Amino acid sequence: MVDLSIHPNWARSSSSRRSMAYTIIIFGKPHEYSGPTTLEHYRGRSIKSFNSNHDAEKIKALFDEALAALKITRINRKSPVAVAKTLHIIAPRFFPLWDGAIARGRSCRWYRSSAAASKYIAFMNDSQTIAASLEARYKQKQGRAGLPDARNLAAALSKQCGRSKTILKYLDEYFFAKYTGRWI
């Protein structure tokens, strides 16, 4: 059983204190990320700002570090899905969600957890491309798309459903329905 906790003062403290307060606790043992300011940096970004040339190495290091931190020691298992979910909780507008079925369906499948970070970077590129394409189509058809007018597609969809979500959450729900649930 993995116990994941975020220090309670993280969200309401200053940026530097918040960075220092971020701790993941695994089986009662604290694991401090060596680059918590990096986490803070991603928290304020959206997938639109992802630049694989600039961000890939830092995200790969962060992913690998989280993979080690979230390792289930009793069965010696590392879960790239757990890492993606954790990163998404921290920065929901920047880090997309995935699972094994979604990764396979989007041609980003990993065969070893050691290769998962590179596949996640590819998945981020894929998610960014899809989000940009959907956003462009929404802007092109704004007013004629059957959606309410809004500043962007996620805001329009959120108005339509009555619940605020990020574009990455909408993509995750579509990918889950298509690849994991196979409902569509």
C-alpha positions in Angstrom: 0.0 0.0 0.0 1.4 3.4 -1.0 0.7 6.4 1.2 0.9 9.6 -0.8 0.6 12.8 1.0 1.3 16.5 0.1 2.3 18.7 3.0 -0.8 20.6 4.1 0.9 24.0 4.0 2.0 23.5 0.4 -0.9 25.2 -1.3 -1.1 28.3 0.9 2.6 29.1 1.6 5.0 31.2 -0.4 6.6 29.7 -3.5 9.9 28.9 -1.8 8.3 27.5 1.3 5.8 25.6 -0.8 8.7 24.1 -2.8 10.4 23.0 0.4 7.2 21.6 1.9 6.4 19.3 -0.9 7.1 15.7 0.2 5.9 12.4 -1.0 5.7 9.8 1.8 6.0 6.2 0.8 5.5 3.5 3.5 6.1 6.2 6.1 9.5 7.2 4.7 9.7 10.7 3.3 11.2 11.2 -0.1 12.1 14.8 -1.0 12.2 15.6 -4.7 15.6 17.1 -5.5 13.9 19.7 -7.7 10.6 20.8 -6.0 10.9 24.2 -7.6 10.5 22.4 -10.9 7.1 21.1 -9.7 6.1 24.7 -8.8 7.1 25.9 -12.2 5.0 23.3 -14.0 2.0 23.9 -11.7 1.5 27.4 -13.4 1.8 26.1 -17.0 -0.6 24.6 -19.5 0.1 21.9 -22.1 0.1 24.7 -24.7 3.4 25.9 -23.3 5.1 22.5 -23.5 8.3 22.6 -25.6 9.9 19.2 -25.9 13.3 20.8 -26.9 13.4 22.8 -23.7 11.3 20.7 -21.3 12.0 17.1 -22.1 15.2 16.5 -20.1 13.8 18.1 -17.0 10.5 16.3 -17.2 12.3 13.0 -17.9 14.4 13.5 -14.8 11.4 14.4 -12.7 9.4 11.4 -14.1 12.2 9.0 -13.3 12.7 10.5 -9.8 8.9 10.1 -9.1 9.0 6.6 -10.5 11.6 5.7 -8.0 9.8 7.5 -5.2 6.5 5.8 -5.9 8.0 2.3 -6.2 5.9 -0.3 -4.5 8.8 -1.9 -2.6 7.0 -5.0 -1.3 6.6 -6.3 -4.9 9.4 -4.2 -6.5 7.1 -2.6 -9.0 7.4 0.9 -10.5 4.2 2.4 -12.0 4.4 5.0 -14.8 0.6 5.4 -14.4 1.0 6.4 -10.8 3.7 8.9 -11.8 1.5 10.5 -14.4 -1.5 10.7 -12.0 0.7 12.3 -9.4 2.2 14.8 -11.8 -1.4 15.6 -13.1 -2.6 16.2 -9.5 0.2 18.7 -9.0 -0.1 20.4 -12.4 -3.4 19.4 -14.0 -3.1 21.9 -16.9 0.4 20.7 -17.9 0.7 17.0 -17.2 -1.7 14.7 -19.1 -3.2 11.5 -17.6 -2.6 8.1 -19.1 -2.9 4.4 -18.4 -1.5 1.4 -20.1 -4.4 1.2 -22.6 -4.2 4.9 -23.5 -0.5 4.7 -23.9 -0.9 1.7 -26.3 -3.7 3.4 -28.2 -1.7 6.6 -28.7 1.4 4.6 -29.7 3.3 5.6 -26.5 3.5 2.2 -24.9 6.4 1.4 -22.6 7.8 -2.1 -22.3 10.0 -1.3 -19.3 9.4 1.3 -16.6 12.9 2.6 -17.4 11.6 3.7 -20.9 8.3 5.2 -19.6 9.6 8.7 -19.2 10.5 9.0 -22.9 7.2 7.6 -23.8 5.4 10.1 -21.5 7.3 12.9 -23.3 5.9 11.6 -26.6 2.5 11.4 -25.0 2.8 15.0 -23.9 3.7 16.0 -27.5 0.7 14.0 -28.8 -1.7 15.6 -26.2 -0.4 19.1 -27.0 -0.9 18.5 -30.8 -4.4 17.2 -30.3 -5.3 20.0 -27.9 -4.0 22.7 -30.3 -5.9 21.1 -33.2 -9.2 21.0 -31.3 -8.7 24.6 -30.0 -8.0 25.8 -33.6 -11.1 24.1 -34.9 -13.2 25.5 -32.0 -12.0 29.1 -32.8 -12.6 28.6 -36.5 -16.2 27.4 -35.8 -16.9 29.5 -32.7 -20.6 30.2 -32.6 -21.4 27.5 -35.2 -20.0 24.5 -33.2 -23.1 24.1 -31.0 -21.1 25.2 -28.0 -21.4 28.3 -25.9 -19.1 31.2 -26.6 -16.1 31.1 -24.3 -12.4 32.1 -24.2 -11.3 28.6 -25.2 -12.6 25.1 -25.9 -12.2 23.8 -22.4 -14.2 26.8 -21.0 -16.9 26.2 -23.6 -17.2 22.5 -22.8 -17.2 23.3 -19.1 -20.1 25.8 -19.6 -21.9 23.1 -21.6 -21.5 20.4 -18.9 -21.7 22.7 -15.9 -18.4 21.5 -14.5 -15.0 23.1 -14.9 -12.3 20.9 -16.4 -9.0 21.4 -18.3 -8.5 20.4 -21.9 -6.3 17.6 -20.7 -9.1 16.2 -18.5 -11.4 16.3 -21.5 -8.8 14.5 -23.6 -8.3 11.9 -20.8 -12.0 11.2 -20.6 -12.1 10.7 -24.4 -9.0 8.5 -24.4 -10.4 6.5 -21.5 -13.7 5.9 -23.3 -11.9 5.0 -26.5 -8.9 2.9 -25.4 -9.5 1.8 -21.8 -13.3 1.3 -21.7 -13.6 0.7 -25.4 -17.0 2.4 -25.3 -16.5 4.4 -28.5 
